Amino acid sequence: MTQIKIGENSYSEEQLGNEGKQHLQAIRFIENKVVEIENMTAALNMAKNGYIKELKNNIIAAKAGLN
């Protein structure tokens, strides 16, 4: 029996009608997508920071005449 918490109240999923179950399914889908987007954002930020670091290293090497 799955419990759903809304605010301070808990409800059993079995209490929901068809429309309520559809809304719950939509909420779960959206929550999963949000997690996917957050994970993708973290990965892209790591890649961006890596490219920034390499760019800085290239600029410093060029100024030092190491290219």
N, CA, C and O atoms as CSV, one atom per row, in Angstrom:
chain,resi,resn,atom,element,x,y,z
A,1,MET,N,N,0.849,-1.167,0.000
A,1,MET,CA,C,0.000,0.000,0.000
A,1,MET,C,C,0.899,1.236,0.000
A,1,MET,O,O,1.603,1.499,0.975
A,2,THR,N,N,0.871,1.990,-1.098
A,2,THR,CA,C,1.686,3.180,-1.236
A,2,THR,C,C,1.001,4.363,-0.576
A,2,THR,O,O,-0.188,4.604,-0.785
A,3,GLN,N,N,1.766,5.101,0.227
A,3,GLN,CA,C,1.255,6.297,0.882
A,3,GLN,C,C,1.722,7.527,0.124
A,3,GLN,O,O,2.870,7.600,-0.315
A,4,ILE,N,N,0.839,8.478,-0.024
A,4,ILE,CA,C,1.129,9.741,-0.689
A,4,ILE,C,C,0.982,10.831,0.350
A,4,ILE,O,O,-0.043,10.924,1.024
A,5,LYS,N,N,2.022,11.667,0.481
A,5,LYS,CA,C,1.952,12.742,1.455
A,5,LYS,C,C,1.738,14.060,0.704
A,5,LYS,O,O,2.517,14.421,-0.178
A,6,ILE,N,N,0.681,14.759,1.068
A,6,ILE,CA,C,0.363,16.069,0.516
A,6,ILE,C,C,0.222,17.009,1.698
A,6,ILE,O,O,-0.729,16.923,2.474
A,7,GLY,N,N,1.196,17.914,1.819
A,7,GLY,CA,C,1.203,18.783,2.996
A,7,GLY,C,C,1.463,17.946,4.230
A,7,GLY,O,O,2.442,17.203,4.288
A,8,GLU,N,N,0.602,18.062,5.202
A,8,GLU,CA,C,0.750,17.299,6.447
A,8,GLU,C,C,-0.050,15.994,6.427
A,8,GLU,O,O,0.041,15.195,7.359
A,9,ASN,N,N,-0.824,15.782,5.379
A,9,ASN,CA,C,-1.719,14.620,5.318
A,9,ASN,C,C,-1.144,13.510,4.460
A,9,ASN,O,O,-0.487,13.765,3.451
A,10,SER,N,N,-1.397,12.272,4.871
A,10,SER,CA,C,-1.005,11.096,4.094
A,10,SER,C,C,-2.257,10.395,3.589
A,10,SER,O,O,-3.271,10.312,4.281
A,11,TYR,N,N,-2.157,9.895,2.367
A,11,TYR,CA,C,-3.278,9.208,1.739
A,11,TYR,C,C,-2.772,7.914,1.124
A,11,TYR,O,O,-1.607,7.803,0.743
A,12,SER,N,N,-3.658,6.951,1.036
A,12,SER,CA,C,-3.345,5.696,0.377
A,12,SER,C,C,-3.611,5.865,-1.114
A,12,SER,O,O,-4.611,6.458,-1.518
A,13,GLU,N,N,-2.700,5.334,-1.922
A,13,GLU,CA,C,-2.890,5.412,-3.372
A,13,GLU,C,C,-4.187,4.724,-3.798
A,13,GLU,O,O,-4.800,5.094,-4.799
A,14,GLU,N,N,-4.585,3.734,-3.035
A,14,GLU,CA,C,-5.804,3.007,-3.355
A,14,GLU,C,C,-7.054,3.882,-3.204
A,14,GLU,O,O,-8.109,3.554,-3.747
A,15,GLN,N,N,-6.940,4.985,-2.472
A,15,GLN,CA,C,-8.079,5.886,-2.295
A,15,GLN,C,C,-8.356,6.719,-3.542
A,15,GLN,O,O,-9.428,7.313,-3.669
A,16,LEU,N,N,-7.398,6.765,-4.456
A,16,LEU,CA,C,-7.537,7.613,-5.630
A,16,LEU,C,C,-8.418,6.969,-6.684
A,16,LEU,O,O,-8.409,5.753,-6.871
A,17,GLY,N,N,-9.169,7.803,-7.361
A,17,GLY,CA,C,-9.929,7.346,-8.520
A,17,GLY,C,C,-9.015,7.332,-9.734
A,17,GLY,O,O,-7.818,7.597,-9.624
A,18,ASN,N,N,-9.585,7.021,-10.892
A,18,ASN,CA,C,-8.787,6.948,-12.116
A,18,ASN,C,C,-8.103,8.273,-12.432
A,18,ASN,O,O,-6.925,8.289,-12.789
A,19,GLU,N,N,-8.823,9.380,-12.305
A,19,GLU,CA,C,-8.245,10.680,-12.598
A,19,GLU,C,C,-7.110,11.010,-11.620
A,19,GLU,O,O,-6.071,11.535,-12.019
A,20,GLY,N,N,-7.317,10.702,-10.358
A,20,GLY,CA,C,-6.284,10.922,-9.352
A,20,GLY,C,C,-5.043,10.101,-9.633
A,20,GLY,O,O,-3.924,10.585,-9.464
A,21,LYS,N,N,-5.233,8.855,-10.063
A,21,LYS,CA,C,-4.095,8.000,-10.399
A,21,LYS,C,C,-3.344,8.531,-11.617
A,21,LYS,O,O,-2.121,8.415,-11.692
A,22,GLN,N,N,-4.066,9.109,-12.566
A,22,GLN,CA,C,-3.419,9.712,-13.729
A,22,GLN,C,C,-2.590,10.925,-13.318
A,22,GLN,O,O,-1.480,11.120,-13.813
A,23,HIS,N,N,-3.133,11.739,-12.411
A,23,HIS,CA,C,-2.387,12.897,-11.924
A,23,HIS,C,C,-1.130,12.448,-11.175
A,23,HIS,O,O,-0.063,13.039,-11.340
A,24,LEU,N,N,-1.254,11.418,-10.365
A,24,LEU,CA,C,-0.120,10.893,-9.618
A,24,LEU,C,C,0.950,10.368,-10.569
A,24,LEU,O,O,2.140,10.593,-10.350
A,25,GLN,N,N,0.537,9.677,-11.614
A,25,GLN,CA,C,1.471,9.174,-12.607
A,25,GLN,C,C,2.182,10.335,-13.302
A,25,GLN,O,O,3.385,10.259,-13.555
A,26,ALA,N,N,1.459,11.397,-13.610
A,26,ALA,CA,C,2.056,12.572,-14.244
A,26,ALA,C,C,3.062,13.237,-13.312
A,26,ALA,O,O,4.132,13.658,-13.752
A,27,ILE,N,N,2.726,13.333,-12.029
A,27,ILE,CA,C,3.640,13.926,-11.046
A,27,ILE,C,C,4.925,13.105,-10.959
A,27,ILE,O,O,6.020,13.667,-10.944
A,28,ARG,N,N,4.798,11.806,-10.903
A,28,ARG,CA,C,5.984,10.939,-10.819
A,28,ARG,C,C,6.853,11.069,-12.068
A,28,ARG,O,O,8.080,11.090,-11.973
A,29,PHE,N,N,6.222,11.156,-13.230
A,29,PHE,CA,C,6.954,11.333,-14.478
A,29,PHE,C,C,7.749,12.636,-14.437
A,29,PHE,O,O,8.931,12.666,-14.780
A,30,ILE,N,N,7.083,13.712,-14.011
A,30,ILE,CA,C,7.737,15.019,-13.941
A,30,ILE,C,C,8.880,15.002,-12.933
A,30,ILE,O,O,9.952,15.541,-13.209
A,31,GLU,N,N,8.666,14.394,-11.772
A,31,GLU,CA,C,9.733,14.310,-10.771
A,31,GLU,C,C,10.947,13.576,-11.324
A,31,GLU,O,O,12.082,13.983,-11.075
A,32,ASN,N,N,10.720,12.497,-12.071
A,32,ASN,CA,C,11.825,11.755,-12.682
A,32,ASN,C,C,12.560,12.606,-13.713
A,32,ASN,O,O,13.789,12.572,-13.784
A,33,LYS,N,N,11.820,13.364,-14.507
A,33,LYS,CA,C,12.433,14.238,-15.501
A,33,LYS,C,C,13.263,15.324,-14.836
A,33,LYS,O,O,14.346,15.658,-15.317
A,34,VAL,N,N,12.767,15.881,-13.734
A,34,VAL,CA,C,13.514,16.905,-13.002
A,34,VAL,C,C,14.839,16.340,-12.520
A,34,VAL,O,O,15.872,17.002,-12.627
A,35,VAL,N,N,14.821,15.129,-11.992
A,35,VAL,CA,C,16.059,14.486,-11.527
A,35,VAL,C,C,17.011,14.274,-12.706
A,35,VAL,O,O,18.211,14.520,-12.580
A,36,GLU,N,N,16.492,13.821,-13.842
A,36,GLU,CA,C,17.327,13.625,-15.037
A,36,GLU,C,C,17.967,14.940,-15.469
A,36,GLU,O,O,19.156,14.980,-15.787
A,37,ILE,N,N,17.184,16.010,-15.479
A,37,ILE,CA,C,17.697,17.312,-15.900
A,37,ILE,C,C,18.736,17.824,-14.910
A,37,ILE,O,O,19.754,18.382,-15.321
A,38,GLU,N,N,18.498,17.643,-13.619
A,38,GLU,CA,C,19.486,18.052,-12.615
A,38,GLU,C,C,20.793,17.290,-12.803
A,38,GLU,O,O,21.871,17.878,-12.709
A,39,ASN,N,N,20.708,15.987,-13.067
A,39,ASN,CA,C,21.911,15.181,-13.295
A,39,ASN,C,C,22.636,15.618,-14.562
A,39,ASN,O,O,23.865,15.700,-14.578
A,40,MET,N,N,21.888,15.897,-15.615
A,40,MET,CA,C,22.484,16.352,-16.864
A,40,MET,C,C,23.147,17.712,-16.668
A,40,MET,O,O,24.234,17.956,-17.190
A,41,THR,N,N,22.499,18.591,-15.923
A,41,THR,CA,C,23.062,19.908,-15.643
A,41,THR,C,C,24.381,19.778,-14.887
A,41,THR,O,O,25.344,20.477,-15.201
A,42,ALA,N,N,24.432,18.900,-13.906
A,42,ALA,CA,C,25.666,18.680,-13.146
A,42,ALA,C,C,26.773,18.164,-14.062
A,42,ALA,O,O,27.912,18.623,-13.972
A,43,ALA,N,N,26.454,17.224,-14.933
A,43,ALA,CA,C,27.457,16.672,-15.845
A,43,ALA,C,C,27.954,17.735,-16.817
A,43,ALA,O,O,29.153,17.823,-17.083
A,44,LEU,N,N,27.044,18.537,-17.344
A,44,LEU,CA,C,27.438,19.586,-18.276
A,44,LEU,C,C,28.274,20.656,-17.593
A,44,LEU,O,O,29.211,21.183,-18.193
A,45,ASN,N,N,27.952,20.984,-16.354
A,45,ASN,CA,C,28.753,21.959,-15.614
A,45,ASN,C,C,30.163,21.436,-15.358
A,45,ASN,O,O,31.129,22.196,-15.424
A,46,MET,N,N,30.282,20.149,-15.065
A,46,MET,CA,C,31.610,19.564,-14.878
A,46,MET,C,C,32.409,19.651,-16.173
A,46,MET,O,O,33.588,20.004,-16.153
A,47,ALA,N,N,31.776,19.333,-17.293
A,47,ALA,CA,C,32.459,19.414,-18.587
A,47,ALA,C,C,32.855,20.861,-18.888
A,47,ALA,O,O,33.972,21.116,-19.337
A,48,LYS,N,N,31.967,21.786,-18.648
A,48,LYS,CA,C,32.251,23.205,-18.886
A,48,LYS,C,C,33.444,23.658,-18.056
A,48,LYS,O,O,34.337,24.336,-18.564
A,49,ASN,N,N,33.458,23.285,-16.781
A,49,ASN,CA,C,34.570,23.672,-15.909
A,49,ASN,C,C,35.892,23.075,-16.396
A,49,ASN,O,O,36.941,23.712,-16.300
A,50,GLY,N,N,35.832,21.864,-16.912
A,50,GLY,CA,C,37.031,21.244,-17.468
A,50,GLY,C,C,37.539,22.005,-18.683
A,50,GLY,O,O,38.742,22.229,-18.820
A,51,TYR,N,N,36.629,22.403,-19.564
A,51,TYR,CA,C,37.026,23.174,-20.744
A,51,TYR,C,C,37.579,24.546,-20.351
A,51,TYR,O,O,38.536,25.025,-20.959
A,52,ILE,N,N,36.987,25.172,-19.346
A,52,ILE,CA,C,37.493,26.465,-18.864
A,52,ILE,C,C,38.911,26.299,-18.335
A,52,ILE,O,O,39.779,27.126,-18.612
A,53,LYS,N,N,39.147,25.237,-17.578
A,53,LYS,CA,C,40.476,24.982,-17.028
A,53,LYS,C,C,41.488,24.794,-18.152
A,53,LYS,O,O,42.581,25.358,-18.102
A,54,GLU,N,N,41.133,24.008,-19.161
A,54,GLU,CA,C,42.036,23.779,-20.293
A,54,GLU,C,C,42.281,25.059,-21.071
A,54,GLU,O,O,43.402,25.300,-21.519
A,55,LEU,N,N,41.267,25.879,-21.242
A,55,LEU,CA,C,41.415,27.149,-21.935
A,55,LEU,C,C,42.387,28.064,-21.181
A,55,LEU,O,O,43.255,28.694,-21.786
A,56,LYS,N,N,42.231,28.128,-19.859
A,56,LYS,CA,C,43.156,28.928,-19.041
A,56,LYS,C,C,44.583,28.423,-19.196
A,56,LYS,O,O,45.516,29.212,-19.336
A,57,ASN,N,N,44.750,27.083,-19.168
A,57,ASN,CA,C,46.085,26.508,-19.329
A,57,ASN,C,C,46.684,26.858,-20.695
A,57,ASN,O,O,47.878,27.144,-20.792
A,58,ASN,N,N,45.867,26.836,-21.745
A,58,ASN,CA,C,46.336,27.182,-23.089
A,58,ASN,C,C,46.742,28.650,-23.152
A,58,ASN,O,O,47.754,28.985,-23.768
A,59,ILE,N,N,45.973,29.518,-22.531
A,59,ILE,CA,C,46.290,30.942,-22.533
A,59,ILE,C,C,47.600,31.197,-21.796
A,59,ILE,O,O,48.450,31.955,-22.262
A,60,ILE,N,N,47.753,30.558,-20.645
A,60,ILE,CA,C,48.985,30.720,-19.853
A,60,ILE,C,C,50.173,30.175,-20.637
A,60,ILE,O,O,51.229,30.807,-20.663
A,61,ALA,N,N,50.025,29.030,-21.269
A,61,ALA,CA,C,51.117,28.448,-22.053
A,61,ALA,C,C,51.490,29.356,-23.230
A,61,ALA,O,O,52.668,29.512,-23.549
A,62,ALA,N,N,50.483,29.953,-23.869
A,62,ALA,CA,C,50.753,30.848,-24.995
A,62,ALA,C,C,51.504,32.092,-24.534
A,62,ALA,O,O,52.425,32.549,-25.211
A,63,LYS,N,N,51.120,32.635,-23.399
A,63,LYS,CA,C,51.804,33.818,-22.853
A,63,LYS,C,C,53.239,33.490,-22.459
A,63,LYS,O,O,54.122,34.343,-22.548
A,64,ALA,N,N,53.469,32.265,-22.027
A,64,ALA,CA,C,54.811,31.851,-21.634
A,64,ALA,C,C,55.646,31.408,-22.828
A,64,ALA,O,O,56.828,31.095,-22.682
A,65,GLY,N,N,55.033,31.383,-24.007
A,65,GLY,CA,C,55.734,30.980,-25.210
A,65,GLY,C,C,55.943,29.477,-25.311
A,65,GLY,O,O,56.891,29.026,-25.952
A,66,LEU,N,N,55.081,28.710,-24.695
A,66,LEU,CA,C,55.231,27.265,-24.702
A,66,LEU,C,C,54.455,26.590,-25.834
A,66,LEU,O,O,54.471,25.364,-25.941
A,67,ASN,N,N,53.796,27.348,-26.655
A,67,ASN,CA,C,53.039,26.757,-27.782
A,67,ASN,C,C,53.897,26.554,-28.973
A,67,ASN,O,O,53.423,26.070,-30.000
